[in-house]
């Protein structure tokens, strides 16, 4: 019996090698199905890609999925460290709303390593990573579909900075799988290597007007050799054009100024008619920097001195989920 099993596994490996298999999904240990944080691996395009996933206490059948993408030179782990800020809210949102949270890791642009804490996404800019990240995310969604009872019509992606640009790319290339995206502190790249395609997807954007790295009015990304981006206005207009809606907002609303100490306000601009469900929403963070807004997870002052002011009027992760909750593929 043991000999037969070894022979079977050997033949299976040989068959996969001869077929040039690009992805493989390992069985998930039973303990990884328990609530809480877990780490997984998935072999794709010759690399052992790593990811975190969070299972809420009462994950329902037919659960939605949120893919959370870290920023450039960051990592899946850094999103939840002591001074990480707004991204630390995502597990609480998953608990409250009952969805599976997937947090993949990018690759190191200098070494190509899929592990580590200085990672990057291949977001279509002509500089940076060349990794097959769209394929990786696609396989990660396949993994979730095999391991859990998920709603494949309610798959969402969100990210910040480089992760936000990666979310834009996923909206273009996985529009048959992902129902909506939310991009934070991210403008669309000015010059792209990726081919544009026809797509129609609800998009949420939240950008700070005083962002020192990702310029709100467009231009060079100010963290050294990261290319140039369009303005936030031009980024919004790209998406409204793709969706075939008016380039001017149908509704503009200044949100409640809950914090008097953050020196910023949030203006919500909805594009599209009420019948269209406002498929593009911009949160303009007036005087905000290169930080997601958060009420519960304020960053230290030294971080704000580097990245600009953090708005504390709204919880960015909950804004994104409230946006996602309105949409499904079918």
N, C-alpha and C positions, 0 to 999 in steps of 0.2 A: 504494500500500500504506500509506504513512504517513498519507495523507488518510483512508483507511478506518479506520485505528486511532484517529485523533483523533475522527472521527465516532462510532465505537463508544463511546469513553470518555465523550464528551459526552452521548450518549443514556443511558448507564448512570447518569451523575450525575443527569440530569434525572429518570429513573425513580425513583431513590432519593429525590430531593427531593419528588416528587409523592406518594410513598408514606409520607412523613414518617419515614424510617428513623431509628431511635434509636441504633443501634450499627453500627460497621463495624470490620472486622479487616483491618489492612494486611498484605501479604506480609512474611514475616520474611526479612531478608537472610541470605545463606548463612553469613556469618561469625558470625551470632547463634546458629547451631546448634552452635558449638564449645563445649567445656567451659569453665566459668568464669562470671563475672558478665556480665550484659548488661542494657541498659535498653530497655524497649518502650513503645509508646503504643497506645492503643485509644480510639476515639471512641465515647462513650456519653452519651446524654441531653444532647447539645449541648456536651459538654466533651471535650477531648483529655486523657483520663486517662493517667497514667504509672505504670509499675511496674518493679521489678527482677525478674530471674529468674536462678536459679543452676542450671547444668547440671553435674552431677558428671562425673568423668572417664569413667566407664563406665556411662552411663545405660542401664538395660536396657529391652528391649521390655516393654510392658505395665507401665510404671513407675507407682508411686503419686505423688500430688501433695500437697504441704503448702502451704497459704496462711497466711502470717505477717502479722499485723496489728499495726502500731505503736500506741503509746499516744497519748493526746490531747496536742496542741501538740508532737508529735514528727513523725517522717517516716520513710519507707522508708530514707533514707540514714543517719539518726541511729541506727538499730538496729545499725549495724556500725562506728561510729566508735570512737575510742580508748578512751573510758571508758563505752562502752555497756553493758558487763556481759554478762549471760547470753545475750542474743540473738546474740552473736557466735559461739556454738557451732553455730548451725543449719547453716551450710555444711558443717562437718565431719560433722555427722550425715547430711546429704544424701550426702556422699561415702561414708561408711561403709555406709549402708543403701540407697543407690541410688534416690533419689526426686527429682523435680523440685520445686524450691523457688520459690514465687511470692511476691513482696513488693510489694503494691500501695500506692499513696499515697492518703491521704485528701484532703479539701479544706480550705481556710482558711475558718473560719466568719465572718470579717470581710469578706473580699474574694470568696469563692467560688472562688478560684484552685485548680486541681488540682495546681499545682507549688509547691514551697517546703518549708520545714522546720517550720512551725507548723500542722500539719494536724489534722483531727478526723474521726471517723467518725460517721455518723448511726446511733446505737445504740439509738434509740427513746426516749431521754429528751426531755422537752418543750423542752429548751434545747439549743443547739448547732447541728450541721449539719442541713441539709435535703436534702443530696445523695442521689441515687439509688444508694446504695452497694451494696445487695443486688444490684441489676441489674448494677452494674459487676463485682462479684465473679463473678456468674453468667456474664457475657460473658468474663471472664478465664479461667474454666474452659473455656468454649467455644473460646477462642483456644488454650489448651494442648492441647485435644483435636484441633484441626485441625493443629497444628504438630508434635506429638510423638506417639509411641506410648505412650499412658498407659492406666492401668487406671481406667475411669470408676466402678468400684465401690469404689475406694480413694482417695477425695478427702477431705482433712482440713483443718480450720481451727484456728488457734491465735492468741492475741493476749494482750496485757497491758494492764491498766487499761482505757482506752476501747476498745482493741482486743479485750480480753477480753469486754467487753459487746457488742461487734460480733459476736464469735464466738457469743455466746448468741443474738443475733438471727438469724444465719445458720442456727443449729440449728433455729430455728422456721420459717424461711421457705424454706430450701433443704434441707430434710430428705429430699427425694427425690434429692439429689445428693451431699450430704456424709455420710460414714460415721461420723464422730466429731469432737468438738471438745475442745480443752484451753484453759481460761481461767486466766490468772495475774493475781493481785492485782485481782480484779474480782468485785463483787457485783451481783446483778441489780437494775435500777432499781426504785425504789418506785412511781413514777408513770410510765406509759409511754403513748406515742401509738400504738404499733403494736397491731394486733389479734392476740390470742393464737390459736393454732391447735393442733390435735391433732398431736403429734409424738412420736417415740420414737427416741432417739439416745443412745449412750454419751457420757458427759460426765465430764471430769476438771477439777478445780478445785484451785488452789494459792494460798492466801491467808495473809498474815502477821497474827498476832494483835495486833501493835503498829503496824499500818500507819497513818501519820499523815494520809494522803490518802483512802484507801478504807477507812472504818471497818469493822473485822471484825464488830462488833456492830450495824452498820447506822447510818444517820443521814446527815447532810449530808456530801457530798464536800468535803474541805477544801482545795480549790484555786480557790475563787472562783466562785460561781454555776453549779456543775455539777450541781445537783439533789441528791436524796437516794437512798440505796440501801437494800435490805434487808440484814439480817445475813447472814453466811455460812451460819449454820444454816438460815435461811429460804430462802436461795438453793438450798442442797442439797435442802431439802424440796420446793421447787418442782419440781425435776427428778425426784426419786424419785416424786412424785405423778404426773408426766407418764408415767413409765415403769411405774407400777403396782407399785412395790416398797416394802418396809417403810421407814419414815422413820428407823429406827435402824440404825447400822452393823452388818453381819454379822461383820466382822473389823476389829480395831483393832491396829495394830502401830507401835511406836516404832522408827524407822530408826536405823541406826548413826550415832553421833556422831563423824563423821570429823574435824571441826575443833573444837579446844578453844578457839579464839579468837573465834568468831562469836557467842557468847552466845545461841545458839538451837538448837532441836531440831526434827525433822520427825516428825510423827505421821501415819501413813497410815490412813485410814478407808475401808473398802469397803462399799458398799451394794448389796444384792441377793444372791441365793443363788449358790452355785457354778455351778449350771446356767444362771443368767442371765449368767454371766461378769462379775459385779460391774460393772454398766453405769454406776454413778456412783462415782467415787473422789475423795476429798478429801485433799489434802496440807495439813495444818494446820501452818503454820510458826510454832512457838511463839516469841514475842518477835521475829518477823521483821517487817520494814518493807515499804515500797512498792517492792520489788525482787524480781525473779526470783532463785531460788537458783542458785548456780553454784559448782563446784569450780575450774574452769579460768579463769574470768573474774571475778575479784573487782573490785568498784568501789573507787575511792579513798575515803579516810576523809571527805573533804569532802562526797561524795555521800551517804554514810551519815548524816552530821549533818543533812542536809536530808530524807532519805527513810526513815531508820530502818535497822536492821541488815539486812545481807544474809546469808542462810544459805549456808554453804559445805560442807554435808554431802552435797548431791546436785546433779546437773546437770539443771536444769529442762528444757532442750530434749530431753534423752535420756529423762527421765521421760515427757514428752509423746509422743515417738515410740514408746516401749515400749507405751504405752497404745494409740496408734493402730494399731500392728501387729497387735493382736488382732482388729480389726473390719473388716468390709467390708459393703457394702450387700447383696450376695447371695452 
